């Protein structure tokens, strides 16, 4: 699969010579948003375990670590871990249920 750069379009009448690109804060907002879905992670984890009681999911999730250089506070560490768990869970959830976590499960879990 070819890499697809994430860029924003610029107005045609713009006289800027620079390449259009995302703001540096965009990825931080994405991580903060995904990291706030701890209830969604728990719901998805519970459903995967119900569907496959022999899964080693808890062992895999417990093994996920965030480098200490990536956070300064315990709350940011938890945000990053929750985001990491969600990214880890998404393909597993899709493989078991033949559908994605977003939007149906997320909506049912209270995220709109």
The first five atom37 places (N, CA, C, CB, O) and aatype in JSON, in Angstrom:
{
  "aatype": [20, 20, 20, 20, 20, 20, 20, 20, 20, 20, 20, 20, 20, 20, 20, 20, 20, 20, 20, 20, 20, 20, 20, 20, 20, 20, 20, 20, 20, 20, 20, 20, 20, 20, 20, 20, 20, 20, 20, 20, 20, 20, 20, 20, 20, 20, 20, 20, 20, 20, 20, 20, 20, 20, 20, 20, 20, 20, 20, 20, 20, 20, 20, 20, 20, 20, 20, 20, 20, 20, 20, 20, 20, 20, 20, 20, 20, 20, 20, 20, 20, 20, 20, 20, 20, 20, 20, 20, 20, 20, 20, 20, 20, 20, 20, 20, 20, 20, 20, 20, 20, 20, 20, 20, 20, 20, 20, 20, 20, 20, 20, 20],
  "atom_mask": [
    [1, 1, 1, 1, 1],
    [1, 1, 1, 1, 1],
    [1, 1, 1, 1, 1],
    [1, 1, 1, 1, 1],
    [1, 1, 1, 1, 1],
    [1, 1, 1, 1, 1],
    [1, 1, 1, 1, 1],
    [1, 1, 1, 1, 1],
    [1, 1, 1, 1, 1],
    [1, 1, 1, 1, 1],
    [1, 1, 1, 1, 1],
    [1, 1, 1, 1, 1],
    [1, 1, 1, 1, 1],
    [1, 1, 1, 1, 1],
    [1, 1, 1, 1, 1],
    [1, 1, 1, 1, 1],
    [1, 1, 1, 1, 1],
    [1, 1, 1, 1, 1],
    [1, 1, 1, 1, 1],
    [1, 1, 1, 1, 1],
    [1, 1, 1, 1, 1],
    [1, 1, 1, 1, 1],
    [1, 1, 1, 1, 1],
    [1, 1, 1, 1, 1],
    [1, 1, 1, 1, 1],
    [1, 1, 1, 1, 1],
    [1, 1, 1, 1, 1],
    [1, 1, 1, 1, 1],
    [1, 1, 1, 1, 1],
    [1, 1, 1, 1, 1],
    [1, 1, 1, 1, 1],
    [1, 1, 1, 1, 1],
    [1, 1, 1, 1, 1],
    [1, 1, 1, 1, 1],
    [1, 1, 1, 1, 1],
    [1, 1, 1, 1, 1],
    [1, 1, 1, 1, 1],
    [1, 1, 1, 1, 1],
    [1, 1, 1, 1, 1],
    [1, 1, 1, 1, 1],
    [1, 1, 1, 1, 1],
    [1, 1, 1, 1, 1],
    [1, 1, 1, 1, 1],
    [1, 1, 1, 1, 1],
    [1, 1, 1, 1, 1],
    [1, 1, 1, 1, 1],
    [1, 1, 1, 1, 1],
    [1, 1, 1, 1, 1],
    [1, 1, 1, 1, 1],
    [1, 1, 1, 1, 1],
    [1, 1, 1, 1, 1],
    [1, 1, 1, 1, 1],
    [1, 1, 1, 1, 1],
    [1, 1, 1, 1, 1],
    [1, 1, 1, 1, 1],
    [1, 1, 1, 1, 1],
    [1, 1, 1, 1, 1],
    [1, 1, 1, 1, 1],
    [1, 1, 1, 1, 1],
    [1, 1, 1, 1, 1],
    [1, 1, 1, 1, 1],
    [1, 1, 1, 1, 1],
    [1, 1, 1, 1, 1],
    [1, 1, 1, 1, 1],
    [1, 1, 1, 1, 1],
    [1, 1, 1, 1, 1],
    [1, 1, 1, 1, 1],
    [1, 1, 1, 1, 1],
    [1, 1, 1, 1, 1],
    [1, 1, 1, 1, 1],
    [1, 1, 1, 1, 1],
    [1, 1, 1, 1, 1],
    [1, 1, 1, 1, 1],
    [1, 1, 1, 1, 1],
    [1, 1, 1, 1, 1],
    [1, 1, 1, 1, 1],
    [1, 1, 1, 1, 1],
    [1, 1, 1, 1, 1],
    [1, 1, 1, 1, 1],
    [1, 1, 1, 1, 1],
    [1, 1, 1, 1, 1],
    [1, 1, 1, 1, 1],
    [1, 1, 1, 1, 1],
    [1, 1, 1, 1, 1],
    [1, 1, 1, 1, 1],
    [1, 1, 1, 1, 1],
    [1, 1, 1, 1, 1],
    [1, 1, 1, 1, 1],
    [1, 1, 1, 1, 1],
    [1, 1, 1, 1, 1],
    [1, 1, 1, 1, 1],
    [1, 1, 1, 1, 1],
    [1, 1, 1, 1, 1],
    [1, 1, 1, 1, 1],
    [1, 1, 1, 1, 1],
    [1, 1, 1, 1, 1],
    [1, 1, 1, 1, 1],
    [1, 1, 1, 1, 1],
    [1, 1, 1, 1, 1],
    [1, 1, 1, 1, 1],
    [1, 1, 1, 1, 1],
    [1, 1, 1, 1, 1],
    [1, 1, 1, 1, 1],
    [1, 1, 1, 1, 1],
    [1, 1, 1, 1, 1],
    [1, 1, 1, 1, 1],
    [1, 1, 1, 1, 1],
    [1, 1, 1, 1, 1],
    [1, 1, 1, 1, 1],
    [1, 1, 1, 1, 1],
    [1, 1, 1, 1, 1],
    [1, 1, 1, 1, 1]
  ],
  "atom_positions": [
    [[0.85, -1.17, 0.0], [0.0, 0.0, 0.0], [0.9, 1.24, 0.0], [-0.97, 0.0, 1.23], [1.81, 1.34, 0.82]],
    [[0.65, 2.14, -0.88], [1.48, 3.34, -1.01], [1.18, 4.31, 0.14], [1.24, 4.03, -2.36], [0.05, 4.41, 0.61]],
    [[2.22, 5.0, 0.56], [2.05, 5.99, 1.63], [1.21, 7.15, 1.11], [3.42, 6.5, 2.14], [1.34, 7.56, -0.04]],
    [[0.37, 7.66, 1.97], [-0.49, 8.78, 1.61], [-0.23, 9.9, 2.6], [-2.0, 8.37, 1.61], [-0.62, 9.8, 3.76]],
    [[0.43, 10.97, 2.17], [0.71, 12.06, 3.1], [-0.57, 12.76, 3.53], [1.68, 13.06, 2.48], [-1.5, 12.91, 2.73]],
    [[-0.62, 13.18, 4.77], [-1.77, 13.9, 5.28], [-1.52, 15.39, 5.11], [-2.05, 13.55, 6.77], [-0.68, 15.98, 5.8]],
    [[-2.25, 15.97, 4.19], [-2.08, 17.41, 3.95], [-3.45, 18.06, 3.86], [-1.26, 17.67, 2.66], [-4.44, 17.41, 3.55]],
    [[-3.48, 19.35, 4.14], [-4.69, 20.14, 3.96], [-4.59, 20.89, 2.65], [-4.9, 21.12, 5.14], [-3.51, 21.29, 2.23]],
    [[-5.71, 21.07, 2.02], [-5.74, 21.84, 0.78], [-5.59, 23.32, 1.07], [-7.03, 21.58, 0.01], [-5.91, 23.8, 2.16]],
    [[-5.1, 24.03, 0.09], [-4.98, 25.48, 0.19], [-5.92, 26.11, -0.82], [-3.51, 25.95, -0.05], [-6.23, 25.51, -1.85]],
    [[-6.38, 27.29, -0.54], [-7.24, 28.0, -1.46], [-6.49, 28.28, -2.75], [-7.76, 29.31, -0.83], [-5.31, 28.63, -2.72]],
    [[-7.16, 28.14, -3.89], [-6.48, 28.38, -5.16], [-5.92, 29.8, -5.28], [-7.44, 28.12, -6.31], [-4.91, 30.01, -5.94]],
    [[-6.58, 30.77, -4.66], [-6.12, 32.15, -4.76], [-4.99, 32.47, -3.79], [-7.27, 33.1, -4.51], [-4.49, 33.6, -3.75]],
    [[-4.57, 31.48, -2.99], [-3.48, 31.7, -2.05], [-2.18, 31.93, -2.8], [-3.35, 30.5, -1.08], [-1.86, 31.21, -3.75]],
    [[-1.43, 32.95, -2.36], [-0.17, 33.23, -3.03], [1.02, 32.66, -2.25], [0.0, 34.74, -3.22], [2.16, 33.06, -2.47]],
    [[0.74, 31.74, -1.35], [1.79, 31.14, -0.55], [2.6, 30.14, -1.37], [1.19, 30.44, 0.69], [2.05, 29.43, -2.21]],
    [[3.9, 30.1, -1.14], [4.78, 29.16, -1.83], [5.0, 27.88, -1.04], [6.11, 29.81, -2.12], [5.67, 26.96, -1.52]],
    [[4.45, 27.8, 0.14], [4.71, 26.64, 0.98], [3.77, 25.49, 0.66], [4.59, 27.02, 2.45], [2.67, 25.69, 0.15]],
    [[4.21, 24.29, 0.98], [3.44, 23.07, 0.79], [2.32, 23.03, 1.83], [4.35, 21.8, 0.91], [2.58, 23.26, 3.01]],
    [[1.08, 22.73, 1.43], [0.0, 22.63, 2.42], [0.21, 21.41, 3.31], [-1.38, 22.56, 1.71], [0.47, 20.32, 2.81]],
    [[0.09, 21.58, 4.6], [0.24, 20.45, 5.51], [-0.56, 20.68, 6.78], [1.72, 20.23, 5.84], [-1.03, 21.79, 7.06]],
    [[-0.72, 19.62, 7.54], [-1.48, 19.7, 8.78], [-0.75, 20.54, 9.81], [-1.76, 18.31, 9.34], [0.47, 20.69, 9.76]],
    [[-1.52, 21.06, 10.74], [-0.93, 21.75, 11.88], [-0.25, 20.71, 12.77], [-2.02, 22.55, 12.68], [-0.69, 19.56, 12.84]],
    [[0.81, 21.11, 13.44], [1.55, 20.16, 14.28], [0.71, 19.65, 15.45], [2.81, 20.81, 14.82], [1.0, 18.58, 15.99]],
    [[-0.31, 20.38, 15.83], [-1.13, 19.98, 16.98], [-2.2, 18.94, 16.62], [-1.8, 21.2, 17.57], [-2.83, 18.38, 17.51]],
    [[-2.4, 18.68, 15.33], [-3.46, 17.76, 14.92], [-3.26, 16.37, 15.52], [-3.52, 17.66, 13.4], [-4.21, 15.8, 16.07]],
    [[-2.08, 15.82, 15.42], [-1.85, 14.47, 15.94], [-2.04, 14.42, 17.45], [-0.43, 13.99, 15.57], [-2.5, 13.41, 17.99]],
    [[-1.7, 15.5, 18.15], [-1.91, 15.55, 19.59], [-3.4, 15.54, 19.93], [-1.23, 16.8, 20.2], [-3.82, 14.91, 20.9]],
    [[-4.19, 16.23, 19.13], [-5.64, 16.22, 19.36], [-6.21, 14.83, 19.08], [-6.35, 17.27, 18.47], [-7.08, 14.36, 19.81]],
    [[-5.72, 14.18, 18.02], [-6.19, 12.83, 17.72], [-5.87, 11.88, 18.86], [-5.56, 12.32, 16.41], [-6.72, 11.09, 19.28]],
    [[-4.65, 11.95, 19.36], [-4.25, 11.07, 20.46], [-5.07, 11.37, 21.71], [-2.75, 11.23, 20.76], [-5.51, 10.45, 22.4]],
    [[-5.27, 12.64, 22.0], [-6.07, 13.01, 23.17], [-7.49, 12.5, 23.04], [-6.07, 14.52, 23.37], [-8.08, 12.03, 24.02]],
    [[-8.06, 12.59, 21.84], [-9.43, 12.11, 21.64], [-9.5, 10.6, 21.77], [-9.96, 12.55, 20.26], [-10.32, 10.08, 22.52]],
    [[-8.65, 9.89, 21.04], [-8.65, 8.43, 21.12], [-8.29, 7.93, 22.52], [-7.68, 7.85, 20.1], [-8.81, 6.91, 22.98]],
    [[-7.41, 8.64, 23.18], [-7.0, 8.26, 24.53], [-8.08, 8.47, 25.57], [-5.8, 9.03, 24.92], [-7.98, 7.95, 26.68]],
    [[-9.11, 9.23, 25.22], [-10.21, 9.45, 26.17], [-11.28, 8.36, 26.08], [-10.85, 10.82, 25.91], [-12.26, 8.39, 26.82]],
    [[-11.09, 7.4, 25.18], [-12.08, 6.35, 24.97], [-11.82, 5.1, 25.82], [-12.12, 5.96, 23.51], [-11.93, 3.99, 25.32]],
    [[-11.47, 5.28, 27.08], [-11.17, 4.12, 27.93], [-12.38, 3.2, 28.08], [-10.7, 4.6, 29.31], [-12.22, 1.98, 28.14]],
    [[-13.58, 3.77, 28.14], [-14.79, 2.94, 28.25], [-14.97, 2.11, 26.98], [-16.04, 3.82, 28.5], [-15.37, 0.94, 27.06]],
    [[-14.68, 2.68, 25.84], [-14.77, 1.96, 24.58], [-13.76, 0.81, 24.53], [-14.54, 2.93, 23.4], [-14.08, -0.28, 24.07]],
    [[-12.54, 1.07, 25.0], [-11.52, 0.02, 25.05], [-12.0, -1.13, 25.93], [-10.16, 0.59, 25.58], [-11.85, -2.3, 25.57]],
    [[-12.57, -0.81, 27.08], [-13.06, -1.85, 27.99], [-14.2, -2.65, 27.36], [-13.53, -1.22, 29.31], [-14.23, -3.87, 27.47]],
    [[-15.12, -1.95, 26.7], [-16.24, -2.63, 26.05], [-15.75, -3.55, 24.94], [-17.23, -1.6, 25.47], [-16.18, -4.7, 24.86]],
    [[-14.85, -3.05, 24.09], [-14.31, -3.88, 23.0], [-13.54, -5.08, 23.56], [-13.39, -3.04, 22.09], [-13.66, -6.19, 23.03]],
    [[-12.77, -4.86, 24.6], [-12.02, -5.95, 25.23], [-12.97, -7.01, 25.77], [-11.12, -5.41, 26.36], [-12.75, -8.21, 25.57]],
    [[-14.01, -6.58, 26.46], [-15.0, -7.52, 27.0], [-15.66, -8.33, 25.9], [-16.06, -6.77, 27.8], [-15.85, -9.54, 26.05]],
    [[-16.01, -7.68, 24.79], [-16.65, -8.39, 23.69], [-15.72, -9.41, 23.04], [-17.14, -7.4, 22.65], [-16.15, -10.51, 22.68]],
    [[-14.46, -9.04, 22.88], [-13.48, -9.97, 22.3], [-13.31, -11.18, 23.21], [-12.11, -9.27, 22.08], [-13.25, -12.32, 22.73]],
    [[-13.23, -10.96, 24.51], [-13.07, -12.07, 25.46], [-14.31, -12.96, 25.48], [-12.78, -11.52, 26.88], [-14.19, -14.18, 25.6]],
    [[-15.5, -12.37, 25.37], [-16.72, -13.17, 25.31], [-16.76, -14.02, 24.05], [-17.96, -12.27, 25.37], [-17.19, -15.17, 24.08]],
    [[-16.3, -13.44, 22.94], [-16.3, -14.17, 21.67], [-15.24, -15.26, 21.63], [-16.09, -13.21, 20.51], [-15.42, -16.3, 20.98]],
    [[-14.12, -15.04, 22.33], [-13.02, -16.0, 22.32], [-12.42, -16.07, 23.73], [-11.92, -15.6, 21.27], [-11.43, -15.4, 24.02]],
    [[-13.02, -16.88, 24.61], [-12.54, -16.95, 25.99], [-11.09, -17.41, 26.13], [-13.42, -17.88, 26.78], [-10.46, -17.15, 27.15]],
    [[-10.55, -18.09, 25.12], [-9.17, -18.56, 25.2], [-8.16, -17.52, 24.7], [-9.03, -19.85, 24.39], [-6.97, -17.79, 24.62]],
    [[-8.64, -16.35, 24.37], [-7.75, -15.32, 23.83], [-6.67, -14.92, 24.84], [-8.55, -14.09, 23.42], [-6.86, -15.01, 26.05]],
    [[-5.56, -14.51, 24.32], [-4.46, -14.02, 25.18], [-4.43, -12.49, 25.17], [-3.09, -14.59, 24.7], [-3.39, -11.88, 25.4]],
    [[-5.57, -11.9, 24.9], [-5.67, -10.45, 24.76], [-5.14, -9.71, 25.97], [-7.1, -10.06, 24.51], [-4.38, -8.74, 25.82]],
    [[-5.51, -10.13, 27.16], [-5.05, -9.43, 28.37], [-3.52, -9.46, 28.48], [-5.67, -10.07, 29.63], [-2.91, -8.48, 28.89]],
    [[-2.92, -10.56, 28.11], [-1.45, -10.64, 28.14], [-0.84, -9.68, 27.13], [-0.98, -12.08, 27.85], [0.17, -9.02, 27.41]],
    [[-1.45, -9.61, 25.95], [-0.93, -8.7, 24.92], [-1.08, -7.24, 25.36], [-1.66, -8.93, 23.59], [-0.14, -6.45, 25.22]],
    [[-2.25, -6.89, 25.9], [-2.47, -5.52, 26.34], [-1.55, -5.16, 27.5], [-3.93, -5.31, 26.75], [-1.04, -4.03, 27.58]],
    [[-1.33, -6.1, 28.4], [-0.43, -5.84, 29.54], [1.0, -5.63, 29.08], [-0.5, -6.99, 30.55], [1.79, -4.97, 29.76]],
    [[1.35, -6.2, 27.93], [2.71, -6.07, 27.42], [2.96, -4.78, 26.66], [3.02, -7.21, 26.55], [4.11, -4.46, 26.34]],
    [[1.9, -4.03, 26.36], [2.07, -2.77, 25.64], [2.63, -1.71, 26.58], [0.73, -2.3, 25.01], [2.09, -1.49, 27.66]],
    [[3.69, -1.07, 26.17], [4.35, -0.06, 27.0], [4.51, 1.23, 26.21], [5.73, -0.57, 27.5], [4.56, 1.22, 24.98]],
    [[4.59, 2.33, 26.94], [4.85, 3.64, 26.34], [6.2, 4.11, 26.87], [3.71, 4.67, 26.67], [6.45, 4.08, 28.08]],
    [[7.04, 4.54, 25.99], [8.36, 5.03, 26.38], [8.23, 6.2, 27.34], [9.18, 5.45, 25.14], [7.43, 7.1, 27.1]],
    [[9.0, 6.22, 28.44], [8.92, 7.32, 29.41], [9.21, 8.69, 28.81], [9.88, 7.06, 30.54], [8.79, 9.7, 29.36]],
    [[9.91, 8.73, 27.7], [10.19, 10.01, 27.06], [9.0, 10.6, 26.33], [11.31, 9.85, 26.11], [9.07, 11.74, 25.85]],
    [[7.9, 9.85, 26.23], [6.72, 10.3, 25.48], [5.67, 10.99, 26.35], [6.08, 9.13, 24.8], [4.68, 11.49, 25.83]],
    [[5.88, 11.04, 27.65], [4.9, 11.68, 28.54], [5.61, 12.31, 29.72], [3.84, 10.66, 29.03], [6.74, 11.95, 30.05]],
    [[4.94, 13.26, 30.33], [5.48, 13.93, 31.52], [4.62, 13.71, 32.75], [5.63, 15.42, 31.27], [5.07, 13.92, 33.88]],
    [[3.38, 13.29, 32.55], [2.49, 13.1, 33.69], [1.84, 11.72, 33.61], [1.4, 14.22, 33.73], [1.74, 11.14, 32.53]],
    [[1.39, 11.21, 34.74], [0.7, 9.91, 34.73], [-0.58, 9.93, 33.89], [0.36, 9.5, 36.16], [-0.92, 8.92, 33.27]],
    [[-1.28, 11.06, 33.86], [-2.5, 11.11, 33.07], [-2.2, 11.04, 31.57], [-3.29, 12.4, 33.38], [-2.95, 10.41, 30.83]],
    [[-1.11, 11.68, 31.13], [-0.74, 11.59, 29.71], [-0.3, 10.16, 29.38], [0.38, 12.6, 29.37], [-0.57, 9.67, 28.29]],
    [[0.39, 9.51, 30.31], [0.78, 8.12, 30.09], [-0.46, 7.26, 29.88], [1.62, 7.58, 31.29], [-0.5, 6.43, 28.97]],
    [[-1.47, 7.46, 30.71], [-2.7, 6.67, 30.59], [-3.42, 6.99, 29.27], [-3.64, 6.95, 31.78], [-3.96, 6.09, 28.63]],
    [[-3.42, 8.24, 28.87], [-4.02, 8.62, 27.59], [-3.32, 7.9, 26.44], [-3.93, 10.14, 27.38], [-3.99, 7.37, 25.55]],
    [[-2.0, 7.89, 26.46], [-1.23, 7.21, 25.41], [-1.47, 5.71, 25.42], [0.26, 7.5, 25.58], [-1.6, 5.1, 24.36]],
    [[-1.54, 5.11, 26.61], [-1.81, 3.67, 26.71], [-3.2, 3.33, 26.18], [-1.68, 3.21, 28.16], [-3.36, 2.35, 25.45]],
    [[-4.19, 4.13, 26.52], [-5.55, 3.88, 26.04], [-5.59, 3.97, 24.52], [-6.54, 4.87, 26.67], [-6.23, 3.14, 23.87]],
    [[-4.93, 4.96, 23.97], [-4.85, 5.11, 22.52], [-4.17, 3.89, 21.9], [-4.08, 6.41, 22.15], [-4.63, 3.34, 20.9]],
    [[-3.08, 3.47, 22.5], [-2.32, 2.3, 22.03], [-3.2, 1.05, 22.1], [-1.04, 2.11, 22.88], [-3.2, 0.25, 21.16]],
    [[-3.94, 0.86, 23.19], [-4.83, -0.29, 23.33], [-5.87, -0.29, 22.22], [-5.51, -0.3, 24.71], [-6.15, -1.32, 21.61]],
    [[-6.44, 0.87, 21.96], [-7.48, 0.97, 20.95], [-6.94, 0.63, 19.56], [-8.09, 2.38, 20.95], [-7.58, -0.1, 18.8]],
    [[-5.78, 1.15, 19.24], [-5.15, 0.84, 17.94], [-4.84, -0.67, 17.86], [-3.85, 1.67, 17.75], [-4.99, -1.26, 16.79]],
    [[-4.42, -1.27, 18.95], [-4.13, -2.7, 18.98], [-5.41, -3.52, 18.82], [-3.42, -3.08, 20.29], [-5.42, -4.53, 18.13]],
    [[-6.5, -3.07, 19.45], [-7.76, -3.8, 19.44], [-8.49, -3.75, 18.1], [-8.65, -3.27, 20.51], [-9.2, -4.7, 17.75]],
    [[-8.35, -2.67, 17.37], [-9.16, -2.47, 16.17], [-9.05, -3.62, 15.15], [-8.76, -1.18, 15.51], [-10.09, -4.11, 14.71]],
    [[-7.86, -4.07, 14.75], [-7.83, -5.18, 13.78], [-8.32, -6.51, 14.37], [-6.4, -5.35, 13.25], [-8.92, -7.31, 13.66]],
    [[-8.08, -6.74, 15.64], [-8.55, -7.96, 16.29], [-10.08, -7.98, 16.34], [-7.96, -8.07, 17.72], [-10.71, -8.99, 16.05]],
    [[-10.66, -6.85, 16.71], [-12.12, -6.72, 16.76], [-12.72, -6.95, 15.37], [-12.53, -5.33, 17.3], [-13.71, -7.66, 15.23]],
    [[-12.1, -6.35, 14.35], [-12.59, -6.5, 12.98], [-12.5, -7.97, 12.53], [-11.78, -5.6, 12.01], [-13.41, -8.47, 11.87]],
    [[-11.43, -8.66, 12.89], [-11.26, -10.05, 12.49], [-12.33, -10.95, 13.13], [-9.87, -10.55, 12.88], [-12.81, -11.89, 12.5]],
    [[-12.69, -10.67, 14.36], [-13.67, -11.5, 15.06], [-15.1, -11.17, 14.64], [-13.53, -11.32, 16.57], [-15.89, -12.07, 14.37]],
    [[-15.44, -9.88, 14.58], [-16.82, -9.47, 14.36], [-17.13, -9.01, 12.94], [-17.16, -8.38, 15.3], [-18.28, -8.67, 12.64]],
    [[-16.14, -9.0, 12.06], [-16.32, -8.59, 10.67], [-16.88, -7.17, 10.53], [-17.24, -9.56, 9.98], [-17.57, -6.86, 9.56]],
    [[-16.59, -6.34, 11.5], [-16.97, -4.93, 11.47], [-15.99, -4.16, 12.33], [-18.44, -4.72, 11.98], [-15.31, -4.74, 13.18]],
    [[-15.92, -2.88, 12.12], [-14.98, -2.06, 12.87], [-15.56, -1.57, 14.19], [-14.56, -0.9, 12.05], [-16.77, -1.6, 14.41]],
    [[-14.69, -1.13, 15.06], [-15.11, -0.54, 16.33], [-15.84, 0.78, 16.07], [-13.88, -0.3, 17.27], [-16.82, 1.1, 16.74]],
    [[-15.36, 1.52, 15.08], [-15.99, 2.79, 14.73], [-16.85, 2.59, 13.49], [-14.93, 3.9, 14.48], [-16.41, 1.88, 12.58]],
    [[-18.03, 3.13, 13.39], [-18.7, 4.0, 14.34], [-19.67, 3.29, 15.26], [-19.41, 5.06, 13.61], [-20.05, 3.85, 16.29]],
    [[-20.08, 2.04, 14.9], [-21.19, 1.42, 15.64], [-20.92, 1.18, 17.11], [-21.54, 0.12, 15.0], [-21.68, 1.65, 17.95]],
    [[-19.85, 0.47, 17.46], [-19.56, 0.19, 18.87], [-19.27, 1.49, 19.62], [-18.38, -0.78, 19.0], [-19.7, 1.65, 20.76]],
    [[-18.55, 2.38, 19.0], [-18.22, 3.65, 19.65], [-19.49, 4.44, 19.95], [-17.27, 4.49, 18.76], [-19.62, 5.02, 21.03]],
    [[-20.41, 4.46, 19.01], [-21.68, 5.19, 19.21], [-22.48, 4.54, 20.33], [-22.51, 5.22, 17.91], [-23.03, 5.24, 21.18]],
    [[-22.54, 3.21, 20.33], [-23.27, 2.51, 21.39], [-22.62, 2.7, 22.75], [-23.35, 1.04, 21.07], [-23.29, 2.61, 23.78]],
    [[-21.33, 2.96, 22.76], [-20.62, 3.17, 24.02], [-20.72, 4.62, 24.5], [-19.16, 2.77, 23.88], [-20.14, 4.97, 25.53]],
    [[-21.44, 5.44, 23.76], [-21.69, 6.8, 24.21], [-20.83, 7.87, 23.56], [-21.5, 6.87, 25.65], [-20.81, 9.01, 24.03]],
    [[-20.11, 7.55, 22.5], [-19.27, 8.53, 21.82], [-19.92, 8.88, 20.5], [-17.82, 7.99, 21.59], [-20.18, 8.01, 19.67]],
    [[-20.19, 10.15, 20.32], [-20.83, 10.61, 19.08], [-19.97, 11.6, 18.36], [-22.19, 11.23, 19.37], [-20.34, 12.09, 17.29]]
  ]
}
